[in-house]
């Protein structure tokens, strides 16, 4: 036949491959030999069979050769499926003829008796195909083990995915604005919530006046004011904006109140291990803004240029950086590295602290720089006489920030009185911080102004709860403005307590208002009573919490066990008034003026002198308090 010695091209067609995989009806004896019936039928019509097969083979060879050429070009890059076929068959070339129908669809011009003959053609041609399969042409060998180019493979995969999705039915997009390139994205960077930045924290140890300690974890950017408000909240104290954080150096004998704007962690880095923070009251922190003339005497303040306004513009000149205020006067200065003190004429300016080498001359050639304001802070001496042999008790110093343990590098100074020392230290704060102090002073007032009128007002102190004398004898209460009437009302209330206690004692039960129980112990529950402390200790507490007018405390008397002592500050001086007991009709009263004004207990006495000055130089305004953390 014409097919002898040539591989059958139909063996690569998918249809004929399926036919070849089906079991053959030939017997097991000679599986490769064709049957006699097939030979007889093939030889019965040799001319018609040759003509039909040659046309069929020529058509199939042309189509398969073009297909093999295309597959061999894409075999290096096209990914294969699991069955070995390419992912997508290329379209046939325009010059190739379409593949002929299956062998069962023979030309309709043949007779009906030729249908069985045509159906046996594939089976007759399978024997030569099986025998000639190893001799396939090089074009038919697909090298599947060759490396695949990733970029080309990905491009073909994307094209294949687009080809597949394009055959699916179109589904409307519910969010067309997300796919539109012209419209902005739905989620802009500003619409997302801000990322919370974790702030570093550090532990700070704070001590109270009674020695108790509390460890607080605070952020590194927390100010002294914020820490004080946190401690007030945790200690259940009244926030009257007079609490302060004190930097205490026991080994150096120094202490100072931190400014409200200072960072606590930053200040802690300049402190030694023996130093600590104290939490206490300081009523004089911003007192110079209220009464500047009491802090700056005229003989101590001068101006490099002519100042307008005199004392009324004193603070404005200090806060204005363009002005040149000066504090001048004589101070005792301790020589560096020596124990001796020398009295020199000093001048405090914005550029620093200077001393005159020739009397009180302020000429530039006679001024010598003693300390810089920017590199240090001003401290008060705790025990200047004992530790540094200071000539007076009104010592202070300028401590550089780098000094931790060595007292030799401290610039120790000593004034003649408390007013002079307060003037120097206040001027140092104003010249160094300026407007920062005034802004910190205005913060509580701005918060109070921003509060709603329906909100609960913040009380300034516990003692102000009873600053107003009231009369509730009528249908409506009224405020007692007359001091004499307020005094008589206090006496009448004291007599009423005594009558109630006497009536209950007559019934056989001891009243809790009995003088032996009430008057002796009721004052011990008050914050202004400090028990059995010495005179020096009471003065030290007054100085620590601010030398302002009306600052007071009560204590037990050391000379008279039945008496008490009122310690009061007025004009930066501390005075003591003894409270003596007196008897009237078998009842014990307390009086400050030798029995002219009597009170049944110390609470009534304090309430009365908070409203009336009486024999005192000023009214009782602030009380010294100690809080346990």
Legacy VTK file of the C-alpha trace (Angstrom):
# vtk DataFile Version 3.0
C-alpha trace
ASCII
DATASET POLYDATA
POINTS 629 float
0.000 0.000 0.000
0.943 3.650 -0.175
1.204 3.799 3.650
4.036 1.258 3.846
7.259 2.628 5.408
5.644 5.879 6.606
4.200 6.542 10.049
0.499 7.031 10.108
-0.174 10.707 10.882
-3.598 9.839 12.280
-1.959 8.271 15.318
-1.462 11.791 16.783
-5.059 12.821 16.324
-7.097 12.740 19.575
-9.903 10.718 17.981
-7.624 8.013 16.714
-5.754 7.912 20.002
-9.030 7.125 21.759
-9.734 4.402 19.195
-6.270 2.953 19.699
-6.732 2.778 23.480
-9.867 0.596 23.050
-9.276 -3.178 23.242
-8.813 -4.835 19.875
-11.251 -7.611 18.797
-8.375 -9.682 17.492
-7.405 -12.829 19.163
-4.401 -13.243 21.406
-2.652 -15.571 18.955
-1.717 -12.962 16.352
-2.584 -9.503 17.628
-0.643 -7.653 14.950
-1.922 -9.552 11.871
-5.102 -8.362 10.195
-8.001 -10.740 9.808
-8.876 -12.571 6.585
-12.113 -10.724 6.247
-10.297 -7.419 6.331
-7.916 -8.626 3.583
-10.683 -9.818 1.392
-12.581 -6.556 1.776
-9.508 -4.460 1.153
-8.640 -6.382 -1.968
-12.212 -6.402 -3.238
-12.105 -2.682 -4.050
-8.416 -1.770 -4.312
-8.885 1.194 -6.594
-11.592 2.950 -4.586
-9.759 2.407 -1.281
-6.487 3.846 -2.634
-8.142 6.956 -3.976
-10.070 7.703 -0.779
-7.180 7.040 1.561
-4.706 9.154 -0.382
-7.027 12.160 -0.306
-7.720 11.646 3.362
-4.057 11.200 4.264
-2.916 14.219 2.292
-5.461 16.480 3.965
-4.653 15.236 7.441
-0.888 15.442 6.847
-1.108 19.086 5.808
-3.157 20.058 8.884
-1.071 18.034 11.316
2.243 19.330 9.997
1.114 22.918 10.500
-0.105 21.984 13.970
3.228 20.339 14.863
5.164 23.378 13.692
3.144 25.690 15.920
3.397 23.339 18.922
7.162 22.986 18.533
7.539 26.791 18.669
5.498 27.078 21.899
6.732 23.899 23.576
9.506 25.798 25.398
7.232 28.382 27.005
3.647 27.119 27.010
2.608 25.396 30.291
1.121 21.899 29.910
-1.884 20.409 31.546
-1.824 17.168 33.437
-2.845 15.161 30.316
0.151 16.498 28.365
-1.837 18.897 26.102
-1.151 22.625 25.860
-3.367 24.954 27.767
-4.740 26.573 24.655
-4.612 25.287 21.061
-3.624 27.958 18.567
-6.008 28.635 15.730
-5.134 26.849 12.446
-3.409 28.870 9.774
-5.488 30.526 7.146
-3.980 28.451 4.305
-4.615 25.051 5.880
-7.682 23.039 5.085
-10.078 22.024 7.820
-9.635 18.556 9.289
-11.747 15.879 7.561
-14.612 14.220 9.373
-14.198 10.923 11.113
-13.676 7.746 9.152
-17.198 6.639 9.841
-18.406 9.623 7.820
-17.247 8.353 4.438
-18.159 10.183 1.224
-21.835 9.904 0.571
-21.143 8.908 -3.096
-19.989 5.427 -2.024
-22.445 2.637 -1.882
-24.130 1.324 1.240
-22.112 -1.865 1.072
-18.899 0.171 1.477
-19.863 1.462 4.954
-18.505 -1.633 6.764
-15.338 -1.360 4.709
-14.779 2.285 5.680
-15.367 1.520 9.340
-12.544 -1.032 9.277
-9.920 1.346 7.871
-8.603 2.616 11.216
-8.163 -0.905 12.504
-6.225 -1.946 9.418
-3.870 1.006 9.769
-3.154 0.549 13.487
-0.691 -2.296 12.940
1.804 -0.257 10.936
1.438 2.627 13.404
2.319 0.457 16.370
5.326 -0.955 14.617
6.584 2.422 13.401
5.980 4.461 16.633
9.662 4.512 17.718
10.648 6.036 14.365
8.735 9.332 14.881
10.027 12.513 13.257
11.951 15.148 15.309
9.034 17.565 14.901
6.800 15.228 16.890
9.153 15.079 19.921
8.064 17.605 22.575
10.890 18.380 25.019
8.915 18.694 28.241
12.041 18.698 30.472
13.330 22.021 29.101
13.379 25.018 31.506
10.312 27.248 31.447
10.717 31.018 31.231
8.806 32.502 34.178
7.815 35.789 32.588
6.490 34.137 29.439
4.690 31.474 31.448
3.036 34.104 33.659
1.959 36.088 30.614
0.393 33.007 29.058
-1.336 32.170 32.316
-2.790 35.669 32.540
-4.007 35.444 28.949
-5.520 32.058 29.657
-7.255 33.458 32.769
-8.658 36.345 30.775
-9.809 33.926 28.124
-11.639 31.844 30.715
-13.246 34.763 32.546
-14.391 36.301 29.283
-16.532 33.249 28.639
-18.390 33.729 31.964
-21.590 35.807 32.107
-21.056 39.443 33.047
-21.769 40.227 36.735
-22.430 43.873 37.648
-19.789 45.434 39.954
-21.428 46.616 43.213
-18.543 49.060 43.902
-17.664 50.764 40.615
-15.992 53.709 42.385
-13.256 51.407 43.700
-12.321 50.309 40.176
-12.477 53.723 38.567
-8.994 55.121 38.107
-10.206 58.708 37.792
-12.087 58.793 41.107
-10.102 58.989 44.353
-9.911 55.852 46.487
-12.611 55.313 49.056
-10.094 54.987 51.917
-7.758 57.924 51.955
-4.867 58.102 54.411
-6.650 60.792 56.390
-9.794 58.672 56.819
-7.944 55.907 58.645
-7.624 56.193 62.467
-4.256 57.549 63.592
-1.757 55.006 64.750
-1.226 55.116 68.503
2.438 55.694 69.269
3.543 54.008 72.438
5.235 56.480 74.783
8.149 55.356 76.910
7.463 55.268 80.647
9.618 55.379 83.738
9.091 54.743 87.439
9.355 57.732 89.800
9.485 57.435 93.584
7.664 60.227 95.462
7.761 60.755 99.243
5.331 62.608 101.498
5.992 64.677 104.612
5.411 61.740 106.974
7.943 59.525 105.168
5.525 57.365 103.186
6.479 56.593 99.618
4.627 55.835 96.389
6.105 54.559 93.130
4.353 56.022 90.098
4.855 54.968 86.475
4.703 58.092 84.339
5.491 58.955 80.696
8.798 60.600 79.996
7.022 63.790 78.854
4.901 64.282 82.009
5.267 67.675 83.682
5.413 68.412 87.401
1.871 69.829 87.373
0.432 66.686 85.791
2.195 64.462 88.308
0.876 66.568 91.202
-2.675 66.277 89.900
-2.223 62.512 89.567
-1.043 62.245 93.191
-3.885 64.478 94.390
-6.393 62.219 92.662
-4.898 59.051 94.102
-4.563 60.517 97.617
-8.149 61.915 97.604
-6.969 65.442 98.385
-8.533 68.733 97.417
-6.975 70.116 94.246
-6.521 73.802 95.044
-3.594 74.290 92.612
-1.144 74.756 95.494
0.496 71.326 95.446
4.109 71.137 94.346
6.806 68.599 93.650
9.999 69.307 95.592
13.500 68.294 94.533
15.219 67.326 97.792
18.980 66.718 98.158
19.578 65.572 101.718
23.335 64.987 101.355
23.768 68.525 100.006
21.194 70.163 102.292
19.269 71.693 99.354
15.713 71.698 98.085
13.574 73.564 95.575
10.081 73.372 94.115
9.900 72.223 90.522
8.218 74.584 88.107
4.924 73.300 86.712
6.245 73.119 83.150
9.396 71.141 83.981
9.636 67.494 82.906
9.951 65.191 85.901
12.038 62.515 84.176
14.451 65.113 82.814
14.961 66.590 86.288
15.479 63.115 87.727
18.492 62.609 85.458
20.276 65.502 87.260
19.672 64.004 90.722
21.920 61.670 92.694
20.766 58.329 94.067
20.393 59.837 97.557
18.062 62.577 96.284
14.293 62.219 96.137
11.033 63.948 95.234
8.688 65.276 97.939
4.979 65.970 97.566
3.838 68.955 99.633
1.944 72.222 99.638
3.471 75.475 98.406
1.124 78.432 98.697
3.853 80.937 97.747
4.591 79.414 94.348
2.844 82.218 92.424
2.199 84.682 95.239
4.491 87.294 93.659
2.001 87.692 90.783
-0.648 88.784 93.302
1.463 91.056 95.522
4.644 91.994 93.640
5.502 94.914 95.901
5.871 92.582 98.904
8.493 90.533 97.071
10.541 93.266 95.398
11.549 96.180 97.641
12.261 99.407 95.814
15.842 99.674 97.072
16.723 96.286 95.546
15.277 96.744 92.027
16.925 98.956 89.406
16.666 99.281 85.620
19.412 99.693 83.064
17.052 101.925 81.100
14.325 104.273 82.211
11.237 102.240 83.101
7.697 103.537 82.679
5.042 102.822 85.271
7.172 102.237 88.352
5.981 99.444 90.621
2.734 98.924 88.680
4.735 97.700 85.690
7.224 95.716 87.717
6.157 92.235 86.624
5.676 93.301 83.000
9.264 94.517 82.940
10.482 91.222 84.336
8.475 89.199 81.811
9.460 91.398 78.871
12.680 90.056 77.388
13.595 93.450 75.914
13.714 95.125 79.357
16.754 94.957 81.649
15.736 94.610 85.296
18.424 94.207 87.935
18.424 92.999 91.520
21.260 94.452 93.543
22.421 94.321 97.126
24.920 92.854 99.554
25.091 89.128 100.140
27.380 86.752 101.995
29.230 84.634 99.446
31.089 81.445 100.322
34.424 81.154 98.584
34.862 78.128 96.338
36.772 75.357 98.099
36.961 77.251 101.411
34.902 77.501 104.572
35.096 81.283 104.844
32.308 83.659 103.798
32.787 87.124 102.332
30.258 89.931 102.052
30.101 91.245 98.489
27.946 93.536 96.391
26.055 91.413 93.868
24.009 92.220 90.794
21.563 89.807 89.136
20.886 90.337 85.425
19.505 88.275 82.555
23.020 87.280 81.567
23.918 85.946 85.028
24.938 86.759 88.593
27.831 89.210 88.971
29.832 90.471 91.932
31.642 93.759 92.193
35.356 93.673 92.910
35.351 97.292 94.032
32.724 98.196 96.596
29.281 98.710 95.054
30.561 99.753 91.644
28.699 98.312 88.669
31.127 99.303 85.986
31.833 96.484 83.504
35.512 96.322 84.465
34.595 95.795 88.116
31.959 93.069 87.566
32.909 89.433 87.745
30.597 86.550 86.709
29.714 84.207 89.575
26.999 81.957 88.104
25.056 81.423 84.898
21.255 81.306 84.964
20.797 78.857 82.109
23.099 76.155 83.446
21.732 75.909 86.991
18.780 76.222 89.338
18.272 78.137 92.567
17.876 76.143 95.811
17.249 77.072 99.420
19.525 75.781 102.192
17.886 73.431 104.694
20.496 73.701 107.451
23.009 76.288 106.264
24.479 77.097 109.657
25.168 73.481 110.570
26.356 72.123 107.231
28.037 75.125 105.603
28.703 77.442 108.591
26.456 80.104 107.083
26.356 83.438 108.952
22.497 83.550 108.905
19.540 81.179 108.496
18.493 82.701 105.160
20.836 80.877 102.836
20.341 79.801 99.218
22.590 78.595 96.434
22.869 78.215 92.656
23.500 74.565 91.778
24.775 73.662 88.289
22.906 70.810 86.652
26.053 68.692 86.332
26.753 68.725 90.084
25.517 65.548 91.805
27.631 64.909 94.907
30.358 67.524 95.218
29.365 70.577 97.318
32.584 72.342 96.298
31.060 73.428 92.986
27.971 74.992 94.591
27.650 78.757 94.617
26.474 79.331 98.213
24.882 82.665 99.132
23.319 84.026 102.305
20.959 86.991 102.848
20.316 89.110 105.920
16.560 88.407 106.205
13.781 86.345 104.672
12.436 89.133 102.486
15.825 89.692 100.878
16.299 85.976 100.210
12.793 85.681 98.708
13.493 88.663 96.441
16.708 87.146 95.068
15.211 83.689 94.500
12.019 85.036 92.871
13.995 87.303 90.549
16.170 84.350 89.557
13.044 82.355 88.557
11.537 85.262 86.613
14.720 86.038 84.704
15.294 82.394 83.776
11.779 81.230 82.852
9.947 84.477 82.095
6.583 83.950 80.383
6.537 80.235 81.190
5.867 81.094 84.828
3.024 83.426 83.936
1.446 80.859 81.623
1.591 78.236 84.389
0.016 80.732 86.769
-2.854 81.364 84.346
-3.660 77.690 83.716
-5.909 77.197 86.820
-7.760 80.433 86.108
-8.368 79.446 82.491
-9.669 76.032 83.564
-12.001 77.656 86.073
-13.334 80.055 83.412
-13.915 77.192 80.977
-16.027 75.196 83.458
-19.754 75.062 82.897
-21.882 77.095 85.324
-23.767 73.890 86.139
-20.608 71.982 87.084
-19.447 71.626 90.664
-16.992 74.398 91.572
-13.556 73.382 92.758
-13.030 74.337 96.373
-9.760 76.036 97.106
-9.177 74.376 100.489
-10.947 72.362 103.146
-10.871 75.230 105.603
-13.001 77.401 103.304
-16.005 75.110 103.829
-16.851 77.090 106.979
-15.736 80.596 106.035
-19.283 81.988 106.125
-21.319 82.339 109.345
-24.984 81.440 108.798
-28.120 82.056 110.813
-30.852 79.404 110.402
-33.194 80.605 113.144
-35.755 81.974 110.660
-37.556 80.354 107.752
-34.643 81.055 105.398
-30.956 81.156 106.223
-28.902 84.334 106.025
-25.211 85.189 106.080
-23.950 86.891 109.234
-21.718 89.786 108.171
-21.361 91.476 111.549
-18.367 90.025 113.469
-19.983 90.747 116.838
-23.132 88.892 115.802
-21.062 85.996 114.479
-19.226 85.807 117.804
-22.463 85.765 119.798
-23.846 83.075 117.470
-20.766 80.942 118.092
-21.150 81.354 121.858
-24.841 80.522 121.673
-24.088 77.402 119.643
-21.524 76.373 122.223
-24.064 76.794 125.034
-26.609 74.780 123.051
-24.123 71.901 122.766
-23.538 72.067 126.498
-27.284 71.990 127.220
-27.791 68.982 124.963
-24.958 67.095 126.621
-26.279 67.916 130.109
-29.777 66.737 129.198
-28.470 63.436 127.827
-26.325 62.900 130.905
-29.427 63.348 133.077
-31.056 60.506 131.143
-28.234 58.207 132.180
-26.350 57.979 128.873
-23.030 59.666 128.182
-23.333 61.989 125.226
-20.758 61.859 122.448
-20.789 65.657 122.737
-19.623 65.530 126.331
-16.763 67.961 126.933
-14.569 65.209 128.292
-14.956 63.312 125.007
-15.655 65.897 122.320
-13.615 68.979 123.167
-10.508 66.979 123.954
-10.269 64.950 120.752
-12.403 66.554 118.020
-9.619 68.893 116.881
-7.238 65.968 116.373
-9.207 64.901 113.297
-8.475 68.204 111.521
-5.673 68.692 109.011
-4.494 71.929 110.602
-3.701 70.223 113.932
-0.171 68.737 114.040
-0.031 67.373 117.580
3.091 67.422 119.704
5.717 69.099 117.537
8.368 71.547 118.595
8.476 75.259 117.946
11.300 74.845 115.429
9.424 72.099 113.612
6.326 74.248 113.264
8.414 77.101 111.844
10.062 74.755 109.400
6.685 73.510 108.144
5.466 77.083 107.672
8.574 77.956 105.668
8.326 74.851 103.526
4.715 75.434 102.561
5.218 79.119 101.743
5.572 82.298 103.747
2.246 83.859 102.777
-0.110 85.874 104.941
-2.656 83.739 106.797
-0.770 80.421 106.693
-1.265 78.706 110.061
-1.223 75.473 112.067
-2.156 74.400 115.603
-0.052 72.249 117.912
0.207 71.180 121.519
1.973 73.575 123.846
5.304 72.425 125.267
5.171 74.689 128.315
1.536 74.061 129.308
0.145 70.529 128.779
-3.460 71.810 128.768
-2.854 74.645 126.304
-2.381 74.860 122.547
-0.351 77.136 120.246
-1.438 78.841 117.021
1.509 79.401 114.638
0.730 82.087 112.049
2.654 83.720 109.173
2.284 87.432 108.482
4.512 89.595 106.260
6.924 86.696 105.864
7.370 86.474 109.609
6.195 83.655 111.875
4.376 84.416 115.130
3.001 82.172 117.879
-0.217 82.699 119.907
-1.068 80.587 122.900
-4.599 79.204 123.331
-5.452 78.841 127.007
-8.323 76.852 128.551
-10.733 78.627 130.857
-13.636 77.387 132.985
-17.132 78.849 133.218
-19.923 77.171 135.189
-17.947 73.971 135.334
-17.383 73.857 131.577
-14.049 74.207 129.793
-13.632 76.818 127.040
-10.718 77.934 124.866
-9.669 81.515 124.301
-6.946 83.532 122.568
-7.628 86.868 124.326
-7.569 85.905 128.016
-11.214 84.823 128.133
-12.834 87.716 126.271
-13.836 85.424 123.407
-14.575 81.839 124.430
-15.077 78.768 122.295
-16.237 75.318 123.294
-13.614 73.603 121.096
-10.765 74.454 118.747
-12.868 73.933 115.614
-15.125 76.837 116.573
-12.067 78.942 117.353
-10.502 78.324 113.929
-13.814 78.929 112.144
-14.257 82.233 113.937
-10.778 83.577 113.133
-11.143 82.593 109.546
-13.975 85.135 109.410
-12.613 87.727 111.834
-9.126 88.998 112.483
-9.797 89.727 116.179
-6.541 89.996 118.105
-4.560 88.354 115.276
-2.549 90.410 112.719
-4.547 88.794 109.845
-7.286 86.247 109.232
-6.556 82.567 109.046
-6.449 81.748 105.359
-4.388 78.639 104.576
-3.621 75.717 106.850
-0.541 73.519 106.719
-1.373 69.965 105.778
0.488 66.689 105.614
-0.814 63.971 103.327
0.155 60.307 103.444
0.592 58.848 99.981
LINES 1 630
629 0 1 2 3 4 5 6 7 8 9 10 11 12 13 14 15 16 17 18 19 20 21 22 23 24 25 26 27 28 29 30 31 32 33 34 35 36 37 38 39 40 41 42 43 44 45 46 47 48 49 50 51 52 53 54 55 56 57 58 59 60 61 62 63 64 65 66 67 68 69 70 71 72 73 74 75 76 77 78 79 80 81 82 83 84 85 86 87 88 89 90 91 92 93 94 95 96 97 98 99 100 101 102 103 104 105 106 107 108 109 110 111 112 113 114 115 116 117 118 119 120 121 122 123 124 125 126 127 128 129 130 131 132 133 134 135 136 137 138 139 140 141 142 143 144 145 146 147 148 149 150 151 152 153 154 155 156 157 158 159 160 161 162 163 164 165 166 167 168 169 170 171 172 173 174 175 176 177 178 179 180 181 182 183 184 185 186 187 188 189 190 191 192 193 194 195 196 197 198 199 200 201 202 203 204 205 206 207 208 209 210 211 212 213 214 215 216 217 218 219 220 221 222 223 224 225 226 227 228 229 230 231 232 233 234 235 236 237 238 239 240 241 242 243 244 245 246 247 248 249 250 251 252 253 254 255 256 257 258 259 260 261 262 263 264 265 266 267 268 269 270 271 272 273 274 275 276 277 278 279 280 281 282 283 284 285 286 287 288 289 290 291 292 293 294 295 296 297 298 299 300 301 302 303 304 305 306 307 308 309 310 311 312 313 314 315 316 317 318 319 320 321 322 323 324 325 326 327 328 329 330 331 332 333 334 335 336 337 338 339 340 341 342 343 344 345 346 347 348 349 350 351 352 353 354 355 356 357 358 359 360 361 362 363 364 365 366 367 368 369 370 371 372 373 374 375 376 377 378 379 380 381 382 383 384 385 386 387 388 389 390 391 392 393 394 395 396 397 398 399 400 401 402 403 404 405 406 407 408 409 410 411 412 413 414 415 416 417 418 419 420 421 422 423 424 425 426 427 428 429 430 431 432 433 434 435 436 437 438 439 440 441 442 443 444 445 446 447 448 449 450 451 452 453 454 455 456 457 458 459 460 461 462 463 464 465 466 467 468 469 470 471 472 473 474 475 476 477 478 479 480 481 482 483 484 485 486 487 488 489 490 491 492 493 494 495 496 497 498 499 500 501 502 503 504 505 506 507 508 509 510 511 512 513 514 515 516 517 518 519 520 521 522 523 524 525 526 527 528 529 530 531 532 533 534 535 536 537 538 539 540 541 542 543 544 545 546 547 548 549 550 551 552 553 554 555 556 557 558 559 560 561 562 563 564 565 566 567 568 569 570 571 572 573 574 575 576 577 578 579 580 581 582 583 584 585 586 587 588 589 590 591 592 593 594 595 596 597 598 599 600 601 602 603 604 605 606 607 608 609 610 611 612 613 614 615 616 617 618 619 620 621 622 623 624 625 626 627 628
